[in-house]
Amino acid sequence: MHTVRSFFILLFTLQSFFCASQSKKINGISFVSSRVPITETHVQPVVNLNANYAAIMPFAFMRSLQSNAVNYNNRQYYGETATGAKQYAQELQKKGIKIMMKPQVWISGGKYTGFIEMKTEADWQAFENSYAKFILDYAKVAQDINAELFCIGTELEKFVENRPEFWLNLIRSIKAIYKGKLTYAANWDEFKRTPFWNTLDFIGIDAYFPISDLKTPSVDACIAGWQKHKTVIKQFSDTYKKPILFTEYGYRSVDYTAREPWRSDRALNVVNLQAQVNATKAVFESFWNENWFAGGFLWKWYHNYSSSGGHKNSRFTPQNKPVEALLKEVFKNYK
């Protein structure tokens, strides 16, 4: 009798320790904007995934890297507008999904936003005024819907580098409107030079770090590839006393997916579902048990679940692929 009782006490102790060691994380998905409003049918797959956050991503557009204005709420997808962003957020919130509002910029031709750079002071000032209006408008939307997180920009390295005072002023203006938590989505090779982490709540990183040159890297190989990056990331958390948030992370289901994870071009098109599983699992095993790590937002999730992803799909989405089962398990354990 005593032996049986001792066994159950030990089992309970181990279970309690295991549960305590798994702190809650932001298990988010990046919810892609579409042409139409969403309904409960579109939200339920997010719930089924055990996700607890969604990034809502309205867009502004630029014609070129030197355009001195952003244009938004004008002839674009419903989900990319203020009205659509609010509707998406509210539908997700009905199911208990928390929100990060993440307004972003798209440049014609898909040019990289990190290279946005004006040529004259007058153009810089015009661009700053336009970008500030865009961000402050969405800070108001975020406040109106009680979003838990607001991302003030995504991968804008040259803009940040050239105009640091603007960003400090922008952050003060945002805080006058929006009362939730703030972050910025720095690219994986940018975050070490971002000058305003001390004014935000999370150090945000779009975590497309190169971690393996193998066609189908093993989980262990990916974990090994993370180590040098993880050391630096933790140093930043320690220095600023801020948690790390992966504002984006994820891998395509292709050969060599962990070599240059940021690549989205069609030149990479040989489907490799196992590579996606292994690289994603390595992210979880490397970070999700760390108390200085807040979680992240997987890139990316489409509203129309049944027709998204699949075993022949080489893109980032995990939908209807083996990696989806991994996400569901991990998110459940850290929910």
C-alpha positions in Angstrom: 0.0 0.0 0.0 2.8 2.4 1.0 4.6 1.5 -2.2 1.6 2.3 -4.4 1.0 5.5 -2.5 4.7 6.5 -2.9 4.5 5.8 -6.6 1.5 8.1 -7.1 3.1 10.8 -5.0 6.2 10.6 -7.3 4.1 10.6 -10.4 2.2 13.7 -9.2 5.5 15.4 -8.3 6.9 14.7 -11.8 3.8 15.9 -13.5 3.8 19.1 -11.4 7.4 19.7 -12.2 6.9 19.1 -15.9 3.9 21.5 -16.0 5.7 24.2 -14.0 8.7 24.0 -16.4 6.5 24.8 -19.4 5.6 28.4 -19.0 2.9 30.0 -21.1 4.1 31.4 -24.4 2.7 33.6 -27.1 1.9 30.9 -29.6 0.9 33.1 -32.5 0.1 32.8 -36.2 0.5 35.6 -38.8 -3.0 35.8 -40.2 -2.9 36.8 -43.9 -5.2 39.5 -45.1 -7.7 38.5 -47.8 -10.3 40.1 -50.1 -13.2 39.2 -47.8 -14.4 39.5 -44.2 -13.8 36.4 -42.1 -16.3 34.3 -40.1 -16.2 31.7 -37.4 -15.5 29.1 -40.1 -12.2 30.9 -40.8 -11.3 31.3 -37.2 -12.0 27.7 -35.9 -8.8 26.2 -37.5 -6.8 28.7 -35.6 -8.5 27.5 -32.4 -7.9 23.9 -33.4 -4.2 24.6 -33.7 -4.2 25.7 -30.1 -2.8 29.1 -31.0 -3.5 31.8 -28.5 -2.5 34.9 -30.5 -2.8 36.2 -34.1 -0.9 39.0 -35.8 -3.3 41.1 -37.9 -1.4 42.8 -40.8 -2.9 45.8 -42.5 -0.8 47.2 -45.3 0.4 50.5 -46.7 2.0 50.7 -50.1 4.9 52.5 -51.7 5.8 52.7 -55.4 9.6 52.6 -54.8 12.2 52.6 -52.1 12.5 56.4 -52.5 8.7 57.2 -52.5 8.2 59.9 -49.8 4.7 58.7 -48.8 2.8 55.5 -48.0 -0.7 54.9 -49.2 -3.3 52.9 -47.4 -7.1 52.3 -47.0 -7.3 52.8 -50.8 -8.1 50.1 -53.4 -6.7 47.2 -51.5 -7.8 43.9 -50.0 -10.5 44.2 -47.3 -8.3 42.6 -44.7 -5.5 45.1 -45.4 -7.7 48.1 -44.5 -8.5 49.6 -41.1 -12.1 48.3 -41.3 -10.9 44.8 -42.3 -8.2 44.7 -39.6 -10.8 45.5 -37.0 -13.2 43.0 -38.3 -10.6 40.2 -38.4 -9.4 41.0 -34.9 -12.9 41.0 -33.5 -13.8 37.7 -35.0 -10.6 36.1 -33.6 -11.3 37.7 -30.2 -14.7 36.0 -30.1 -12.8 32.7 -29.9 -10.4 33.9 -27.2 -7.5 34.6 -29.6 -5.4 37.6 -28.5 -4.2 40.1 -31.0 -1.0 41.8 -32.2 -1.7 44.6 -34.6 1.2 44.7 -37.0 0.8 47.3 -39.8 3.3 46.8 -42.5 4.6 48.4 -45.7 4.7 46.8 -49.1 6.9 48.2 -52.0 6.0 47.6 -55.6 7.9 44.6 -57.0 8.3 43.2 -53.5 11.5 45.2 -52.8 12.9 44.8 -49.3 11.6 47.4 -46.9 15.0 47.5 -45.1 16.4 49.5 -48.0 13.9 52.4 -47.8 16.0 55.5 -47.8 15.2 59.1 -48.9 17.6 61.3 -50.8 16.8 64.7 -49.4 15.8 66.1 -46.0 12.5 67.3 -47.5 11.7 63.8 -48.6 12.6 62.4 -45.3 10.3 64.8 -43.5 7.4 64.0 -45.9 8.0 60.3 -45.5 8.1 60.6 -41.7 4.8 62.5 -41.6 3.1 59.9 -43.9 4.5 56.9 -42.0 3.6 58.4 -38.6 0.0 59.0 -39.7 -0.2 55.4 -40.9 1.1 54.0 -37.6 -0.8 56.3 -35.3 -4.1 55.5 -37.2 -3.5 51.8 -36.5 -2.4 52.5 -32.9 -5.9 53.9 -32.5 -7.4 50.8 -34.1 -5.4 48.6 -31.7 -6.6 50.6 -28.7 -10.2 50.5 -29.9 -10.1 46.7 -30.1 -8.0 46.3 -26.9 -5.2 44.5 -28.8 -2.6 43.1 -26.4 0.3 44.0 -28.6 1.2 46.6 -31.2 4.1 46.4 -33.6 5.4 49.8 -34.6 7.2 48.7 -37.8 8.6 45.8 -39.7 12.1 45.4 -41.1 12.8 49.1 -41.7 16.6 49.1 -41.0 17.7 52.1 -43.1 14.8 54.2 -41.9 15.7 53.4 -38.3 19.4 54.0 -38.9 19.0 57.3 -40.6 16.2 58.8 -38.5 16.5 57.5 -34.9 15.0 60.7 -33.3 11.9 60.3 -35.4 11.4 56.8 -34.0 11.8 58.0 -30.4 9.2 60.7 -31.0 6.9 58.2 -32.8 7.0 55.8 -29.8 6.1 58.6 -27.5 3.1 59.5 -29.7 2.0 55.9 -29.9 2.1 55.6 -26.1 -0.3 58.6 -25.9 -2.8 56.7 -27.9 -2.3 53.0 -27.3 -1.9 51.5 -23.8 -0.9 47.9 -24.5 2.5 46.4 -25.1 4.8 47.5 -27.8 7.4 45.9 -30.0 9.2 46.4 -33.3 9.9 43.6 -35.9 13.6 43.8 -36.6 15.0 41.5 -39.3 17.3 38.7 -38.0 20.5 40.7 -39.0 19.1 44.0 -37.9 18.1 43.7 -34.3 21.6 44.2 -32.9 21.6 47.7 -34.3 18.1 48.8 -33.4 18.6 51.7 -31.0 15.2 52.0 -29.1 14.7 48.6 -27.5 14.8 50.2 -24.0 11.6 52.1 -24.9 9.6 49.0 -25.9 8.2 46.0 -24.0 9.6 43.2 -26.2 12.7 42.8 -28.4 11.0 41.7 -31.6 12.9 39.7 -34.2 11.9 38.3 -37.5 13.9 35.1 -36.9 15.0 34.0 -40.3 18.5 33.1 -39.1 20.6 30.7 -41.4 21.1 27.5 -39.3 21.9 24.7 -41.7 23.2 24.1 -45.3 21.8 20.6 -45.5 19.0 19.6 -47.8 17.1 17.9 -45.1 18.7 19.0 -41.8 18.0 16.9 -38.7 16.5 18.5 -35.6 19.9 18.2 -33.9 21.7 19.9 -36.8 19.3 22.8 -36.6 19.6 23.1 -32.9 23.4 23.2 -33.3 23.0 25.9 -35.9 20.9 28.0 -33.5 23.5 28.0 -30.8 25.7 31.0 -31.9 22.6 33.0 -32.7 20.8 32.1 -29.4 23.8 33.3 -27.4 23.6 36.7 -28.9 19.9 36.9 -28.6 20.0 36.1 -24.9 22.7 38.7 -24.4 20.3 41.3 -25.8 17.5 40.1 -23.5 19.9 40.4 -20.5 21.3 43.8 -21.5 17.9 45.4 -22.0 16.1 43.3 -19.4 13.4 42.7 -22.0 11.8 39.4 -23.2 12.5 38.2 -26.8 9.6 37.9 -29.1 9.9 36.3 -32.6 7.6 38.6 -34.4 8.0 36.2 -37.4 9.5 32.8 -37.6 8.9 29.8 -39.9 10.3 27.6 -42.7 9.1 26.7 -46.2 8.5 23.1 -47.0 11.4 22.9 -49.4 14.9 21.4 -49.7 17.6 23.6 -47.9 14.8 25.4 -46.0 17.2 26.3 -43.1 20.0 27.7 -45.3 18.3 31.0 -46.2 14.9 30.9 -44.4 13.9 34.4 -45.6 13.8 33.4 -49.2 10.3 33.3 -50.7 11.2 33.2 -54.4 9.9 30.5 -56.7 13.4 29.2 -57.5 13.0 27.1 -54.3 10.2 24.8 -55.2 11.3 21.1 -54.5 8.8 20.1 -51.8 10.4 18.7 -48.6 7.9 18.4 -45.8 10.3 16.7 -43.4 12.8 19.6 -43.6 10.0 22.0 -42.5 9.1 19.8 -39.6 12.7 19.4 -38.4 13.6 23.1 -38.6 10.4 24.1 -36.9 10.9 21.6 -34.1 14.4 22.9 -33.5 13.0 26.4 -32.9 10.7 25.1 -30.2 13.4 22.9 -28.6 15.9 25.8 -28.6 13.6 28.6 -27.3 10.3 27.6 -25.9 11.7 26.4 -22.5 13.6 29.6 -21.9 12.1 32.0 -19.4 13.5 35.0 -21.2 11.7 34.0 -24.4 8.1 35.2 -24.8 7.1 33.2 -27.9 6.4 34.1 -31.5 4.2 34.4 -34.6 4.5 31.7 -37.2 4.6 32.9 -40.8 2.0 32.4 -42.2 -1.7 31.3 -42.0 -4.4 31.8 -44.6 -8.1 32.4 -43.8 -9.4 29.6 -46.2 -8.0 26.6 -44.4 -9.3 23.8 -46.6 -7.7 25.1 -49.8 -4.4 26.3 -48.1 -1.1 24.5 -48.0 -1.1 20.7 -48.5 1.5 18.1 -49.3 2.4 19.6 -52.7 2.8 23.1 -51.4 6.3 24.5 -51.0 5.4 27.7 -49.3 5.7 28.8 -45.6 2.2 27.9 -44.5 1.9 24.9 -42.2 -1.7 24.3 -43.1 -2.6 20.7 -44.1 1.1 19.6 -43.8 2.8 17.3 -41.3 4.3 20.3 -39.4 0.8 21.3 -38.4 0.6 18.4 -35.9 3.8 19.5 -34.3 2.5 23.1 -33.9 -0.7 21.8 -32.4 1.1 19.7 -29.8 3.6 22.4 -28.8 1.0 25.1 -28.6 -1.1 23.0 -26.4 1.8 22.3 -24.0 2.6 26.0 -23.7 -0.8 27.6 -23.9 
